[in-house]
Amino acid sequence: MFKTLTFACIHFSVAFTVTWLLTGSWVVGGLIALVEPCINTVAYFLHEKAWERLHRRRDARDRQPRLAA
């Protein structure tokens, strides 16, 4: 979870800076920086969970004995 929170902080900074540079608006930069990273952080967390599940399934499949043909 700590990894996800640090990623959110970095993402907030990048989103704010890019939006502010493109629009020149502190308000729009702040709004985008608050909304977009929150959504993206949740997506990142779910993405990590999906990869963990995939690896667990692959590991479980690899541990099963194979039948000789």
N, CA, C and O of each residue as an XYZ file, in Angstrom:
276
protein
N       0.825     -1.193      0.000
C       0.000      0.000      0.000
C       0.873      1.264      0.000
O       0.508      2.280     -0.590
N       2.034      1.184      0.672
C       2.931      2.340      0.702
C       3.395      2.705     -0.706
O       3.489      3.881     -1.056
N       3.685      1.674     -1.510
C       4.094      1.898     -2.896
C       3.006      2.651     -3.652
O       3.307      3.557     -4.430
N       1.757      2.289     -3.433
C       0.642      2.938     -4.106
C       0.519      4.395     -3.680
O       0.254      5.262     -4.514
N       0.709      4.674     -2.396
C       0.607      6.053     -1.907
C       1.735      6.935     -2.433
O       1.508      8.092     -2.788
N       2.949      6.392     -2.485
C       4.048      7.195     -3.027
C       3.846      7.447     -4.515
O       4.167      8.523     -5.019
N       3.310      6.447     -5.216
C       2.992      6.638     -6.628
C       1.954      7.749     -6.783
O       2.057      8.559     -7.704
N       0.972      7.799     -5.912
C      -0.067      8.830     -5.972
C       0.538     10.220     -5.795
O       0.138     11.154     -6.490
N       1.478     10.371     -4.893
C       2.123     11.668     -4.669
C       2.894     12.128     -5.900
O       2.820     13.293     -6.292
N       3.621     11.219     -6.492
C       4.376     11.561     -7.704
C       3.413     11.909     -8.830
O       3.613     12.882     -9.556
N       2.381     11.114     -8.963
C       1.400     11.345    -10.031
C       0.697     12.689     -9.843
O       0.467     13.406    -10.817
N       0.357     13.034     -8.613
C      -0.269     14.326     -8.331
C       0.628     15.463     -8.817
O       0.165     16.392     -9.479
N       1.905     15.378     -8.482
C       2.855     16.427     -8.868
C       2.975     16.550    -10.380
O       2.983     17.656    -10.920
N       3.067     15.423    -11.054
C       3.198     15.440    -12.517
C       1.919     15.973    -13.159
O       1.980     16.811    -14.058
N       0.768     15.495    -12.706
C      -0.512     15.934    -13.289
C      -0.699     17.436    -13.113
O      -1.123     18.128    -14.039
N      -0.382     17.936    -11.926
C      -0.525     19.369    -11.684
C       0.409     20.168    -12.583
O      -0.017     21.132    -13.220
N       1.661     19.780    -12.640
C       2.656     20.524    -13.409
C       2.321     20.542    -14.892
O       2.377     21.591    -15.533
N       1.975     19.384    -15.436
C       1.656     19.320    -16.867
C       0.418     20.156    -17.181
O       0.410     20.913    -18.151
N      -0.622     20.023    -16.370
C      -1.855     20.776    -16.629
C      -1.629     22.270    -16.477
O      -2.124     23.061    -17.280
N      -0.890     22.655    -15.461
C      -0.601     24.076    -15.251
C       0.209     24.642    -16.423
O      -0.069     25.742    -16.901
N       1.222     23.876    -16.886
C       2.020     24.347    -18.014
C       1.191     24.465    -19.289
O       1.406     25.379    -20.084
N       0.243     23.544    -19.491
C      -0.593     23.580    -20.697
C      -1.670     24.658    -20.652
O      -1.985     25.269    -21.674
N      -2.236     24.893    -19.465
C      -3.361     25.824    -19.369
C      -2.983     27.168    -18.757
O      -3.636     28.176    -19.027
N      -1.946     27.193    -17.942
C      -1.583     28.421    -17.235
C      -2.493     28.711    -16.057
O      -2.379     29.762    -15.425
N      -3.395     27.790    -15.758
C      -4.364     27.990    -14.677
C      -4.016     27.119    -13.474
O      -3.923     25.896    -13.577
N      -3.826     27.780    -12.329
C      -3.577     27.040    -11.086
C      -4.822     26.247    -10.672
O      -4.717     25.143    -10.137
N      -6.000     26.828    -10.927
C      -7.251     26.175    -10.534
C      -7.471     24.899    -11.351
O      -7.748     23.841    -10.786
N      -7.350     24.997    -12.660
C      -7.532     23.826    -13.516
C      -6.437     22.802    -13.218
O      -6.703     21.601    -13.158
N      -5.212     23.279    -13.031
C      -4.119     22.378    -12.680
C      -4.399     21.626    -11.391
O      -4.170     20.420    -11.303
N      -4.895     22.344    -10.393
C      -5.226     21.702     -9.114
C      -6.372     20.722     -9.228
O      -6.333     19.643     -8.638
N      -7.394     21.091     -9.985
C      -8.556     20.214    -10.144
C      -8.169     18.921    -10.868
O      -8.506     17.825    -10.421
N      -7.477     19.061    -11.962
C      -7.036     17.875    -12.704
C      -6.094     17.042    -11.837
O      -6.181     15.814    -11.820
N      -5.201     17.711    -11.124
C      -4.228     17.008    -10.286
C      -4.889     16.252     -9.144
O      -4.338     15.259     -8.668
N      -6.043     16.692     -8.699
C      -6.751     15.977     -7.638
C      -7.578     14.816     -8.178
O      -7.594     13.736     -7.587
N      -8.252     15.032     -9.281
C      -9.186     14.028     -9.805
C      -8.462     12.910    -10.554
O      -8.659     11.735    -10.244
N      -7.643     13.252    -11.516
C      -7.026     12.245    -12.385
C      -6.122     11.274    -11.632
O      -6.250     10.067    -11.840
N      -5.215     11.731    -10.769
C      -4.379     10.763    -10.054
C      -5.163      9.861     -9.100
O      -4.793      8.705     -8.900
N      -6.228     10.373     -8.521
C      -7.046      9.519     -7.644
C      -7.609      8.345     -8.436
O      -7.540      7.197     -7.997
N      -8.157      8.638     -9.588
C      -8.717      7.586    -10.426
C      -7.613      6.669    -10.937
O      -7.773      5.449    -10.944
N      -6.511      7.243    -11.358
C      -5.405      6.452    -11.884
C      -4.757      5.603    -10.799
O      -4.302      4.494    -11.080
N      -4.705      6.098     -9.568
C      -4.133      5.330     -8.460
C      -4.980      4.107     -8.158
O      -4.444      3.030     -7.901
N      -6.284      4.259     -8.185
C      -7.170      3.111     -7.979
C      -6.974      2.106     -9.114
O      -6.915      0.900     -8.877
N      -6.873      2.605    -10.338
C      -6.646      1.714    -11.480
C      -5.306      0.983    -11.341
O      -5.210     -0.206    -11.646
N      -4.281      1.691    -10.883
C      -2.965      1.073    -10.675
C      -3.040     -0.016     -9.607
O      -2.479     -1.097     -9.781
N      -3.723      0.265     -8.515
C      -3.876     -0.708     -7.431
C      -4.578     -1.965     -7.946
O      -4.139     -3.081     -7.665
N      -5.659     -1.787     -8.693
C      -6.388     -2.925     -9.253
C      -5.526     -3.680    -10.276
O      -5.588     -4.907    -10.350
N      -4.746     -2.971    -11.041
C      -3.837     -3.584    -12.002
C      -2.814     -4.465    -11.277
O      -2.546     -5.586    -11.711
N      -2.245     -3.966    -10.182
C      -1.284     -4.748     -9.395
C      -1.943     -6.010     -8.827
O      -1.341     -7.084     -8.840
N      -3.169     -5.881     -8.333
C      -3.891     -7.032     -7.790
C      -4.156     -8.067     -8.876
O      -4.044     -9.268     -8.631
N      -4.507     -7.608    -10.072
C      -4.759     -8.534    -11.178
C      -3.482     -9.292    -11.549
O      -3.537    -10.492    -11.820
N      -2.345     -8.614    -11.564
C      -1.077     -9.280    -11.865
C      -0.720    -10.287    -10.784
O      -0.230    -11.375    -11.084
N      -0.963     -9.929     -9.526
C      -0.704    -10.877     -8.435
C      -1.549    -12.137     -8.609
O      -1.059    -13.253     -8.439
N      -2.813    -11.947     -8.946
C      -3.719    -13.083     -9.135
C      -3.253    -13.953    -10.304
O      -3.271    -15.180    -10.211
N      -2.841    -13.324    -11.393
C      -2.340    -14.051    -12.550
C      -1.122    -14.898    -12.168
O      -1.036    -16.065    -12.550
N      -0.192    -14.321    -11.425
C       1.003    -15.053    -11.020
C       0.665    -16.200    -10.066
O       1.257    -17.276    -10.156
N      -0.278    -15.977     -9.159
C      -0.690    -17.061     -8.249
C      -1.296    -18.212     -9.031
O      -0.993    -19.373     -8.758
N      -2.145    -17.906    -10.000
C      -2.764    -18.961    -10.814
C      -1.718    -19.711    -11.627
O      -1.772    -20.936    -11.736
N      -0.769    -18.980    -12.198
C       0.278    -19.624    -12.993
C       1.150    -20.505    -12.106
O       1.511    -21.614    -12.499
N       1.489    -20.022    -10.916
C       2.297    -20.820     -9.991
C       1.546    -22.081     -9.558
O       2.141    -23.156     -9.473
N       0.250    -21.958     -9.284
C      -0.547    -23.114     -8.876
C      -0.626    -24.124    -10.015
O      -0.548    -25.330     -9.780
N      -0.779    -23.644    -11.233
C      -0.843    -24.536    -12.399
C       0.489    -25.260    -12.598
O       0.514    -26.448    -12.918
N       1.580    -24.548    -12.410
C       2.903    -25.147    -12.593
C       3.239    -26.173    -11.523
O       4.069    -27.053    -11.755
N       2.613    -26.079    -10.355
C       2.878    -27.035     -9.274
C       2.083    -28.325     -9.428
O       2.397    -29.325     -8.781
N       1.059    -28.316    -10.276
C       0.247    -29.522    -10.450
C       1.043    -30.560    -11.237
O       1.733    -30.229    -12.201
N       0.936    -31.834    -10.807
C       1.662    -32.891    -11.533
C       1.080    -33.060    -12.939
O      -0.119    -32.892    -13.164
N       1.950    -33.389    -13.851
C       1.524    -33.553    -15.245
C       1.393    -35.038    -15.546
O       2.185    -35.859    -15.083
N       0.388    -35.356    -16.320
C       0.159    -36.747    -16.713
C       1.012    -37.103    -17.906
O       1.111    -36.329    -18.858
N       1.625    -38.263    -17.864
C       2.430    -38.723    -19.002
C       1.494    -39.192    -20.112
O       0.449    -39.788    -19.851
N       1.881    -38.919    -21.333
C       1.023    -39.295    -22.485
C       1.281    -40.709    -22.921
O       0.655    -41.188    -23.867
